[in-house]
């Protein structure tokens, strides 16, 4: 029992762990919002409009991923 309380107090007592986790979650959610908005906007365009931009419909998800998460 003493061991469990030591582990818990060490985890809770570590400063900034919760805030780093929350910042990470917020950053991931924000990137997902950008990705889904980009996919929705590009998907709403006609094939002709995409062609005028030099794009093909099959490129939409990869372009949105690059926009939201950067080049990987």
PDB file of N, CA, C and O in Angstrom:
ATOM      1  N   UNK A   1       0.820  -1.188   0.000  1.00  0.00           N
ATOM      2  CA  UNK A   1       0.000   0.000   0.000  1.00  0.00           C
ATOM      3  C   UNK A   1       0.866   1.254   0.000  1.00  0.00           C
ATOM      4  O   UNK A   1       0.553   2.221  -0.695  1.00  0.00           O
ATOM      5  N   UNK A   2       1.921   1.249   0.751  1.00  0.00           N
ATOM      6  CA  UNK A   2       2.799   2.406   0.788  1.00  0.00           C
ATOM      7  C   UNK A   2       3.397   2.660  -0.583  1.00  0.00           C
ATOM      8  O   UNK A   2       3.595   3.808  -0.979  1.00  0.00           O
ATOM      9  N   UNK A   3       3.682   1.596  -1.301  1.00  0.00           N
ATOM     10  CA  UNK A   3       4.265   1.747  -2.629  1.00  0.00           C
ATOM     11  C   UNK A   3       3.291   2.458  -3.569  1.00  0.00           C
ATOM     12  O   UNK A   3       3.696   3.330  -4.338  1.00  0.00           O
ATOM     13  N   UNK A   4       2.011   2.090  -3.511  1.00  0.00           N
ATOM     14  CA  UNK A   4       1.011   2.715  -4.369  1.00  0.00           C
ATOM     15  C   UNK A   4       0.857   4.198  -4.049  1.00  0.00           C
ATOM     16  O   UNK A   4       0.717   5.011  -4.962  1.00  0.00           O
ATOM     17  N   UNK A   5       0.881   4.558  -2.787  1.00  0.00           N
ATOM     18  CA  UNK A   5       0.728   5.965  -2.450  1.00  0.00           C
ATOM     19  C   UNK A   5       1.960   6.772  -2.873  1.00  0.00           C
ATOM     20  O   UNK A   5       1.835   7.946  -3.221  1.00  0.00           O
ATOM     21  N   UNK A   6       3.132   6.165  -2.848  1.00  0.00           N
ATOM     22  CA  UNK A   6       4.333   6.851  -3.313  1.00  0.00           C
ATOM     23  C   UNK A   6       4.268   7.104  -4.806  1.00  0.00           C
ATOM     24  O   UNK A   6       4.642   8.179  -5.274  1.00  0.00           O
ATOM     25  N   UNK A   7       3.795   6.121  -5.555  1.00  0.00           N
ATOM     26  CA  UNK A   7       3.691   6.275  -7.006  1.00  0.00           C
ATOM     27  C   UNK A   7       2.672   7.355  -7.336  1.00  0.00           C
ATOM     28  O   UNK A   7       2.912   8.193  -8.205  1.00  0.00           O
ATOM     29  N   UNK A   8       1.547   7.341  -6.653  1.00  0.00           N
ATOM     30  CA  UNK A   8       0.505   8.323  -6.921  1.00  0.00           C
ATOM     31  C   UNK A   8       0.984   9.722  -6.565  1.00  0.00           C
ATOM     32  O   UNK A   8       0.766  10.660  -7.331  1.00  0.00           O
ATOM     33  N   UNK A   9       1.623   9.874  -5.432  1.00  0.00           N
ATOM     34  CA  UNK A   9       2.062  11.202  -5.040  1.00  0.00           C
ATOM     35  C   UNK A   9       3.141  11.725  -5.988  1.00  0.00           C
ATOM     36  O   UNK A   9       3.219  12.930  -6.229  1.00  0.00           O
ATOM     37  N   UNK A  10       3.966  10.838  -6.522  1.00  0.00           N
ATOM     38  CA  UNK A  10       4.986  11.271  -7.473  1.00  0.00           C
ATOM     39  C   UNK A  10       4.337  11.715  -8.781  1.00  0.00           C
ATOM     40  O   UNK A  10       4.760  12.708  -9.372  1.00  0.00           O
ATOM     41  N   UNK A  11       3.316  10.992  -9.239  1.00  0.00           N
ATOM     42  CA  UNK A  11       2.657  11.341 -10.495  1.00  0.00           C
ATOM     43  C   UNK A  11       1.866  12.635 -10.362  1.00  0.00           C
ATOM     44  O   UNK A  11       1.889  13.478 -11.258  1.00  0.00           O
ATOM     45  N   UNK A  12       1.167  12.789  -9.244  1.00  0.00           N
ATOM     46  CA  UNK A  12       0.359  13.986  -9.039  1.00  0.00           C
ATOM     47  C   UNK A  12       1.256  15.179  -8.762  1.00  0.00           C
ATOM     48  O   UNK A  12       0.945  16.299  -9.167  1.00  0.00           O
ATOM     49  N   UNK A  13       2.354  14.950  -8.081  1.00  0.00           N
ATOM     50  CA  UNK A  13       3.231  16.037  -7.708  1.00  0.00           C
ATOM     51  C   UNK A  13       4.101  16.561  -8.838  1.00  0.00           C
ATOM     52  O   UNK A  13       4.745  17.598  -8.681  1.00  0.00           O
ATOM     53  N   UNK A  14       4.137  15.874  -9.969  1.00  0.00           N
ATOM     54  CA  UNK A  14       4.963  16.317 -11.082  1.00  0.00           C
ATOM     55  C   UNK A  14       4.327  17.551 -11.714  1.00  0.00           C
ATOM     56  O   UNK A  14       3.218  17.471 -12.240  1.00  0.00           O
ATOM     57  N   UNK A  15       5.005  18.675 -11.669  1.00  0.00           N
ATOM     58  CA  UNK A  15       4.399  19.907 -12.202  1.00  0.00           C
ATOM     59  C   UNK A  15       4.337  19.905 -13.731  1.00  0.00           C
ATOM     60  O   UNK A  15       5.284  19.507 -14.409  1.00  0.00           O
ATOM     61  N   UNK A  16       3.226  20.349 -14.238  1.00  0.00           N
ATOM     62  CA  UNK A  16       3.101  20.547 -15.669  1.00  0.00           C
ATOM     63  C   UNK A  16       2.657  19.345 -16.479  1.00  0.00           C
ATOM     64  O   UNK A  16       2.418  19.480 -17.679  1.00  0.00           O
ATOM     65  N   UNK A  17       2.539  18.172 -15.867  1.00  0.00           N
ATOM     66  CA  UNK A  17       2.158  16.988 -16.642  1.00  0.00           C
ATOM     67  C   UNK A  17       0.755  17.155 -17.213  1.00  0.00           C
ATOM     68  O   UNK A  17       0.530  16.919 -18.400  1.00  0.00           O
ATOM     69  N   UNK A  18      -0.173  17.557 -16.378  1.00  0.00           N
ATOM     70  CA  UNK A  18      -1.554  17.721 -16.827  1.00  0.00           C
ATOM     71  C   UNK A  18      -1.660  18.809 -17.895  1.00  0.00           C
ATOM     72  O   UNK A  18      -2.371  18.640 -18.885  1.00  0.00           O
ATOM     73  N   UNK A  19      -0.965  19.906 -17.700  1.00  0.00           N
ATOM     74  CA  UNK A  19      -1.058  20.984 -18.680  1.00  0.00           C
ATOM     75  C   UNK A  19      -0.427  20.571 -20.005  1.00  0.00           C
ATOM     76  O   UNK A  19      -0.920  20.958 -21.065  1.00  0.00           O
ATOM     77  N   UNK A  20       0.662  19.788 -19.964  1.00  0.00           N
ATOM     78  CA  UNK A  20       1.262  19.314 -21.221  1.00  0.00           C
ATOM     79  C   UNK A  20       0.329  18.361 -21.946  1.00  0.00           C
ATOM     80  O   UNK A  20       0.226  18.405 -23.172  1.00  0.00           O
ATOM     81  N   UNK A  21      -0.349  17.505 -21.204  1.00  0.00           N
ATOM     82  CA  UNK A  21      -1.305  16.584 -21.824  1.00  0.00           C
ATOM     83  C   UNK A  21      -2.446  17.366 -22.453  1.00  0.00           C
ATOM     84  O   UNK A  21      -2.835  17.091 -23.588  1.00  0.00           O
ATOM     85  N   UNK A  22      -2.983  18.335 -21.730  1.00  0.00           N
ATOM     86  CA  UNK A  22      -4.086  19.137 -22.260  1.00  0.00           C
ATOM     87  C   UNK A  22      -3.659  19.941 -23.488  1.00  0.00           C
ATOM     88  O   UNK A  22      -4.408  20.026 -24.462  1.00  0.00           O
ATOM     89  N   UNK A  23      -2.457  20.534 -23.449  1.00  0.00           N
ATOM     90  CA  UNK A  23      -1.979  21.276 -24.613  1.00  0.00           C
ATOM     91  C   UNK A  23      -1.829  20.365 -25.826  1.00  0.00           C
ATOM     92  O   UNK A  23      -2.139  20.760 -26.949  1.00  0.00           O
ATOM     93  N   UNK A  24      -1.355  19.149 -25.596  1.00  0.00           N
ATOM     94  CA  UNK A  24      -1.216  18.188 -26.683  1.00  0.00           C
ATOM     95  C   UNK A  24      -2.561  17.815 -27.279  1.00  0.00           C
ATOM     96  O   UNK A  24      -2.707  17.731 -28.498  1.00  0.00           O
ATOM     97  N   UNK A  25      -3.546  17.591 -26.414  1.00  0.00           N
ATOM     98  CA  UNK A  25      -4.889  17.257 -26.892  1.00  0.00           C
ATOM     99  C   UNK A  25      -5.504  18.409 -27.680  1.00  0.00           C
ATOM    100  O   UNK A  25      -6.117  18.200 -28.727  1.00  0.00           O
ATOM    101  N   UNK A  26      -5.336  19.618 -27.170  1.00  0.00           N
ATOM    102  CA  UNK A  26      -5.877  20.793 -27.864  1.00  0.00           C
ATOM    103  C   UNK A  26      -5.200  20.970 -29.216  1.00  0.00           C
ATOM    104  O   UNK A  26      -5.866  21.289 -30.201  1.00  0.00           O
ATOM    105  N   UNK A  27      -3.899  20.769 -29.278  1.00  0.00           N
ATOM    106  CA  UNK A  27      -3.174  20.908 -30.547  1.00  0.00           C
ATOM    107  C   UNK A  27      -3.630  19.862 -31.556  1.00  0.00           C
ATOM    108  O   UNK A  27      -3.817  20.171 -32.733  1.00  0.00           O
ATOM    109  N   UNK A  28      -3.811  18.622 -31.098  1.00  0.00           N
ATOM    110  CA  UNK A  28      -4.262  17.563 -32.008  1.00  0.00           C
ATOM    111  C   UNK A  28      -5.673  17.831 -32.506  1.00  0.00           C
ATOM    112  O   UNK A  28      -5.965  17.621 -33.684  1.00  0.00           O
ATOM    113  N   UNK A  29      -6.557  18.295 -31.617  1.00  0.00           N
ATOM    114  CA  UNK A  29      -7.923  18.596 -32.015  1.00  0.00           C
ATOM    115  C   UNK A  29      -7.956  19.763 -33.002  1.00  0.00           C
ATOM    116  O   UNK A  29      -8.705  19.732 -33.978  1.00  0.00           O
ATOM    117  N   UNK A  30      -7.154  20.778 -32.751  1.00  0.00           N
ATOM    118  CA  UNK A  30      -7.101  21.941 -33.645  1.00  0.00           C
ATOM    119  C   UNK A  30      -6.624  21.531 -35.037  1.00  0.00           C
ATOM    120  O   UNK A  30      -7.167  21.992 -36.042  1.00  0.00           O
ATOM    121  N   UNK A  31      -5.619  20.674 -35.097  1.00  0.00           N
ATOM    122  CA  UNK A  31      -5.129  20.197 -36.388  1.00  0.00           C
ATOM    123  C   UNK A  31      -6.197  19.381 -37.102  1.00  0.00           C
ATOM    124  O   UNK A  31      -6.346  19.486 -38.319  1.00  0.00           O
ATOM    125  N   UNK A  32      -6.943  18.568 -36.357  1.00  0.00           N
ATOM    126  CA  UNK A  32      -8.017  17.787 -36.964  1.00  0.00           C
ATOM    127  C   UNK A  32      -9.115  18.690 -37.523  1.00  0.00           C
ATOM    128  O   UNK A  32      -9.666  18.415 -38.589  1.00  0.00           O
ATOM    129  N   UNK A  33      -9.427  19.758 -36.811  1.00  0.00           N
ATOM    130  CA  UNK A  33     -10.447  20.703 -37.287  1.00  0.00           C
ATOM    131  C   UNK A  33      -9.995  21.324 -38.604  1.00  0.00           C
ATOM    132  O   UNK A  33     -10.790  21.447 -39.536  1.00  0.00           O
ATOM    133  N   UNK A  34      -8.728  21.715 -38.687  1.00  0.00           N
ATOM    134  CA  UNK A  34      -8.186  22.286 -39.926  1.00  0.00           C
ATOM    135  C   UNK A  34      -8.265  21.260 -41.049  1.00  0.00           C
ATOM    136  O   UNK A  34      -8.663  21.588 -42.166  1.00  0.00           O
ATOM    137  N   UNK A  35      -7.886  20.012 -40.753  1.00  0.00           N
ATOM    138  CA  UNK A  35      -7.926  18.941 -41.753  1.00  0.00           C
ATOM    139  C   UNK A  35      -9.344  18.730 -42.275  1.00  0.00           C
ATOM    140  O   UNK A  35      -9.562  18.709 -43.486  1.00  0.00           O
ATOM    141  N   UNK A  36     -10.304  18.574 -41.371  1.00  0.00           N
ATOM    142  CA  UNK A  36     -11.666  18.281 -41.809  1.00  0.00           C
ATOM    143  C   UNK A  36     -12.295  19.455 -42.555  1.00  0.00           C
ATOM    144  O   UNK A  36     -13.074  19.248 -43.485  1.00  0.00           O
ATOM    145  N   UNK A  37     -11.966  20.685 -42.160  1.00  0.00           N
ATOM    146  CA  UNK A  37     -12.492  21.859 -42.865  1.00  0.00           C
ATOM    147  C   UNK A  37     -11.913  21.930 -44.275  1.00  0.00           C
ATOM    148  O   UNK A  37     -12.626  22.240 -45.230  1.00  0.00           O
ATOM    149  N   UNK A  38     -10.634  21.644 -44.401  1.00  0.00           N
ATOM    150  CA  UNK A  38      -9.980  21.671 -45.710  1.00  0.00           C
ATOM    151  C   UNK A  38     -10.572  20.605 -46.632  1.00  0.00           C
ATOM    152  O   UNK A  38     -10.839  20.871 -47.804  1.00  0.00           O
ATOM    153  N   UNK A  39     -10.777  19.392 -46.098  1.00  0.00           N
ATOM    154  CA  UNK A  39     -11.376  18.321 -46.898  1.00  0.00           C
ATOM    155  C   UNK A  39     -12.777  18.728 -47.343  1.00  0.00           C
ATOM    156  O   UNK A  39     -13.143  18.525 -48.500  1.00  0.00           O
ATOM    157  N   UNK A  40     -13.555  19.295 -46.443  1.00  0.00           N
ATOM    158  CA  UNK A  40     -14.929  19.691 -46.778  1.00  0.00           C
ATOM    159  C   UNK A  40     -14.950  20.767 -47.857  1.00  0.00           C
ATOM    160  O   UNK A  40     -15.748  20.701 -48.792  1.00  0.00           O
ATOM    161  N   UNK A  41     -14.068  21.762 -47.725  1.00  0.00           N
ATOM    162  CA  UNK A  41     -14.056  22.854 -48.700  1.00  0.00           C
ATOM    163  C   UNK A  41     -13.604  22.384 -50.075  1.00  0.00           C
ATOM    164  O   UNK A  41     -14.197  22.758 -51.087  1.00  0.00           O
ATOM    165  N   UNK A  42     -12.562  21.569 -50.115  1.00  0.00           N
ATOM    166  CA  UNK A  42     -12.084  21.082 -51.411  1.00  0.00           C
ATOM    167  C   UNK A  42     -13.057  20.085 -52.030  1.00  0.00           C
ATOM    168  O   UNK A  42     -13.213  20.047 -53.251  1.00  0.00           O
ATOM    169  N   UNK A  43     -13.703  19.286 -51.208  1.00  0.00           N
ATOM    170  CA  UNK A  43     -14.667  18.318 -51.725  1.00  0.00           C
ATOM    171  C   UNK A  43     -15.902  19.001 -52.308  1.00  0.00           C
ATOM    172  O   UNK A  43     -16.573  18.444 -53.176  1.00  0.00           O
ATOM    173  N   UNK A  44     -16.195  20.195 -51.835  1.00  0.00           N
ATOM    174  CA  UNK A  44     -17.354  20.931 -52.336  1.00  0.00           C
ATOM    175  C   UNK A  44     -17.123  21.494 -53.737  1.00  0.00           C
ATOM    176  O   UNK A  44     -18.079  21.854 -54.424  1.00  0.00           O
ATOM    177  N   UNK A  45     -15.865  21.570 -54.161  1.00  0.00           N
ATOM    178  CA  UNK A  45     -15.562  22.088 -55.496  1.00  0.00           C
ATOM    179  C   UNK A  45     -15.881  21.053 -56.558  1.00  0.00           C
ATOM    180  O   UNK A  45     -15.807  19.848 -56.317  1.00  0.00           O
ATOM    181  N   UNK A  46     -16.235  21.541 -57.731  1.00  0.00           N
ATOM    182  CA  UNK A  46     -16.491  20.631 -58.849  1.00  0.00           C
ATOM    183  C   UNK A  46     -15.166  20.145 -59.425  1.00  0.00           C
ATOM    184  O   UNK A  46     -14.106  20.694 -59.123  1.00  0.00           O
ATOM    185  N   UNK A  47     -15.236  19.116 -60.254  1.00  0.00           N
ATOM    186  CA  UNK A  47     -14.024  18.606 -60.902  1.00  0.00           C
ATOM    187  C   UNK A  47     -13.383  19.686 -61.771  1.00  0.00           C
ATOM    188  O   UNK A  47     -12.158  19.768 -61.867  1.00  0.00           O
ATOM    189  N   UNK A  48     -14.203  20.501 -62.391  1.00  0.00           N
ATOM    190  CA  UNK A  48     -13.685  21.592 -63.234  1.00  0.00           C
ATOM    191  C   UNK A  48     -12.920  22.616 -62.397  1.00  0.00           C
ATOM    192  O   UNK A  48     -11.836  23.058 -62.779  1.00  0.00           O
ATOM    193  N   UNK A  49     -13.496  22.987 -61.253  1.00  0.00           N
ATOM    194  CA  UNK A  49     -12.831  23.956 -60.377  1.00  0.00           C
ATOM    195  C   UNK A  49     -11.517  23.395 -59.829  1.00  0.00           C
ATOM    196  O   UNK A  49     -10.519  24.109 -59.735  1.00  0.00           O
ATOM    197  N   UNK A  50     -11.531  22.129 -59.473  1.00  0.00           N
ATOM    198  CA  UNK A  50     -10.295  21.502 -58.998  1.00  0.00           C
ATOM    199  C   UNK A  50      -9.247  21.478 -60.111  1.00  0.00           C
ATOM    200  O   UNK A  50      -8.066  21.728 -59.869  1.00  0.00           O
ATOM    201  N   UNK A  51      -9.686  21.179 -61.314  1.00  0.00           N
ATOM    202  CA  UNK A  51      -8.776  21.146 -62.458  1.00  0.00           C
ATOM    203  C   UNK A  51      -8.178  22.525 -62.712  1.00  0.00           C
ATOM    204  O   UNK A  51      -6.999  22.638 -63.046  1.00  0.00           O
ATOM    205  N   UNK A  52      -8.981  23.570 -62.556  1.00  0.00           N
ATOM    206  CA  UNK A  52      -8.473  24.934 -62.720  1.00  0.00           C
ATOM    207  C   UNK A  52      -7.383  25.256 -61.696  1.00  0.00           C
ATOM    208  O   UNK A  52      -6.491  26.061 -61.964  1.00  0.00           O
ATOM    209  N   UNK A  53      -7.458  24.628 -60.534  1.00  0.00           N
ATOM    210  CA  UNK A  53      -6.450  24.821 -59.492  1.00  0.00           C
ATOM    211  C   UNK A  53      -5.254  23.886 -59.667  1.00  0.00           C
ATOM    212  O   UNK A  53      -4.276  23.962 -58.923  1.00  0.00           O
ATOM    213  N   UNK A  54      -5.348  23.013 -60.652  1.00  0.00           N
ATOM    214  CA  UNK A  54      -4.270  22.050 -60.888  1.00  0.00           C
ATOM    215  C   UNK A  54      -4.332  20.863 -59.945  1.00  0.00           C
ATOM    216  O   UNK A  54      -3.318  20.227 -59.659  1.00  0.00           O
ATOM    217  N   UNK A  55      -5.529  20.573 -59.468  1.00  0.00           N
ATOM    218  CA  UNK A  55      -5.708  19.483 -58.514  1.00  0.00           C
ATOM    219  C   UNK A  55      -6.614  18.402 -59.083  1.00  0.00           C
ATOM    220  O   UNK A  55      -7.403  18.644 -59.996  1.00  0.00           O
ATOM    221  N   UNK A  56      -6.484  17.218 -58.529  1.00  0.00           N
ATOM    222  CA  UNK A  56      -7.373  16.115 -58.853  1.00  0.00           C
ATOM    223  C   UNK A  56      -8.066  15.708 -57.557  1.00  0.00           C
ATOM    224  O   UNK A  56      -7.513  15.870 -56.470  1.00  0.00           O
ATOM    225  N   UNK A  57      -9.266  15.186 -57.680  1.00  0.00           N
ATOM    226  CA  UNK A  57     -10.045  14.828 -56.498  1.00  0.00           C
ATOM    227  C   UNK A  57      -9.293  13.852 -55.588  1.00  0.00           C
ATOM    228  O   UNK A  57      -9.482  13.875 -54.372  1.00  0.00           O
ATOM    229  N   UNK A  58      -8.460  13.014 -56.154  1.00  0.00           N
ATOM    230  CA  UNK A  58      -7.718  12.039 -55.342  1.00  0.00           C
ATOM    231  C   UNK A  58      -6.638  12.699 -54.475  1.00  0.00           C
ATOM    232  O   UNK A  58      -6.082  12.053 -53.587  1.00  0.00           O
ATOM    233  N   UNK A  59      -6.343  13.962 -54.723  1.00  0.00           N
ATOM    234  CA  UNK A  59      -5.303  14.672 -53.974  1.00  0.00           C
ATOM    235  C   UNK A  59      -5.842  15.381 -52.733  1.00  0.00           C
ATOM    236  O   UNK A  59      -5.061  15.896 -51.932  1.00  0.00           O
ATOM    237  N   UNK A  60      -7.150  15.415 -52.564  1.00  0.00           N
ATOM    238  CA  UNK A  60      -7.768  16.234 -51.519  1.00  0.00           C
ATOM    239  C   UNK A  60      -7.281  15.860 -50.125  1.00  0.00           C
ATOM    240  O   UNK A  60      -6.861  16.730 -49.362  1.00  0.00           O
ATOM    241  N   UNK A  61      -7.333  14.589 -49.791  1.00  0.00           N
ATOM    242  CA  UNK A  61      -6.962  14.182 -48.421  1.00  0.00           C
ATOM    243  C   UNK A  61      -5.488  14.438 -48.131  1.00  0.00           C
ATOM    244  O   UNK A  61      -5.133  14.863 -47.031  1.00  0.00           O
ATOM    245  N   UNK A  62      -4.633  14.181 -49.111  1.00  0.00           N
ATOM    246  CA  UNK A  62      -3.206  14.405 -48.857  1.00  0.00           C
ATOM    247  C   UNK A  62      -2.903  15.899 -48.724  1.00  0.00           C
ATOM    248  O   UNK A  62      -2.067  16.287 -47.908  1.00  0.00           O
ATOM    249  N   UNK A  63      -3.567  16.730 -49.508  1.00  0.00           N
ATOM    250  CA  UNK A  63      -3.379  18.173 -49.379  1.00  0.00           C
ATOM    251  C   UNK A  63      -3.890  18.682 -48.033  1.00  0.00           C
ATOM    252  O   UNK A  63      -3.260  19.529 -47.399  1.00  0.00           O
ATOM    253  N   UNK A  64      -5.027  18.163 -47.611  1.00  0.00           N
ATOM    254  CA  UNK A  64      -5.582  18.578 -46.319  1.00  0.00           C
ATOM    255  C   UNK A  64      -4.677  18.114 -45.175  1.00  0.00           C
ATOM    256  O   UNK A  64      -4.480  18.846 -44.205  1.00  0.00           O
ATOM    257  N   UNK A  65      -4.133  16.915 -45.285  1.00  0.00           N
ATOM    258  CA  UNK A  65      -3.214  16.406 -44.256  1.00  0.00           C
ATOM    259  C   UNK A  65      -1.970  17.282 -44.170  1.00  0.00           C
ATOM    260  O   UNK A  65      -1.497  17.605 -43.081  1.00  0.00           O
ATOM    261  N   UNK A  66      -1.450  17.660 -45.329  1.00  0.00           N
ATOM    262  CA  UNK A  66      -0.262  18.536 -45.359  1.00  0.00           C
ATOM    263  C   UNK A  66      -0.582  19.905 -44.762  1.00  0.00           C
ATOM    264  O   UNK A  66       0.243  20.482 -44.053  1.00  0.00           O
ATOM    265  N   UNK A  67      -1.762  20.421 -45.044  1.00  0.00           N
ATOM    266  CA  UNK A  67      -2.169  21.727 -44.510  1.00  0.00           C
ATOM    267  C   UNK A  67      -2.291  21.686 -42.988  1.00  0.00           C
ATOM    268  O   UNK A  67      -1.849  22.603 -42.297  1.00  0.00           O
ATOM    269  N   UNK A  68      -2.893  20.613 -42.475  1.00  0.00           N
ATOM    270  CA  UNK A  68      -3.164  20.533 -41.041  1.00  0.00           C
ATOM    271  C   UNK A  68      -1.948  20.108 -40.221  1.00  0.00           C
ATOM    272  O   UNK A  68      -1.705  20.645 -39.141  1.00  0.00           O
ATOM    273  N   UNK A  69      -1.192  19.152 -40.732  1.00  0.00           N
ATOM    274  CA  UNK A  69      -0.117  18.556 -39.940  1.00  0.00           C
ATOM    275  C   UNK A  69       1.268  18.876 -40.456  1.00  0.00           C
ATOM    276  O   UNK A  69       2.258  18.500 -39.827  1.00  0.00           O
ATOM    277  N   UNK A  70       1.365  19.558 -41.577  1.00  0.00           N
ATOM    278  CA  UNK A  70       2.659  19.883 -42.152  1.00  0.00           C
ATOM    279  C   UNK A  70       3.210  18.726 -42.957  1.00  0.00           C
ATOM    280  O   UNK A  70       2.637  17.636 -42.978  1.00  0.00           O
ATOM    281  N   UNK A  71       4.327  18.973 -43.618  1.00  0.00           N
ATOM    282  CA  UNK A  71       4.964  17.913 -44.412  1.00  0.00           C
ATOM    283  C   UNK A  71       5.597  16.913 -43.469  1.00  0.00           C
ATOM    284  O   UNK A  71       6.326  17.272 -42.545  1.00  0.00           O
ATOM    285  N   UNK A  72       5.302  15.653 -43.722  1.00  0.00           N
ATOM    286  CA  UNK A  72       5.868  14.595 -42.876  1.00  0.00           C
ATOM    287  C   UNK A  72       6.495  13.528 -43.706  1.00  0.00           C
ATOM    288  O   UNK A  72       7.023  12.556 -43.166  1.00  0.00           O
TER     289      UNK A  72
END
